[in-house]
Amino acid sequence: MYQLQVEGMTCGGCAANVKQAVQRVDSHAQVDVDLQKKTVNVDTQADIQAVQSSISAAGYPVTGYTVQ
């Protein structure tokens, strides 16, 4: 499980876009977005660099992450 800091998320549409970006890399990933904290919790077996790249490519810069 990873907790990513993601900028630019302001609404439910943004949360859905971020979730789709993660699931493009791993369709079975569990994704929980917290708009207030600007965090995304991701439970995935995919490479975290690929997940970060996909989220950033969707227009939401990832500024860091921690392993949970």
ABEGO torsion letter per residue (X at the ends): XBBBBBBGBABAAAAAAAAAAAAAABAABBBBBBAAAGBBBBBBABBAAAAAAAAAAAGBBBAEBBBX
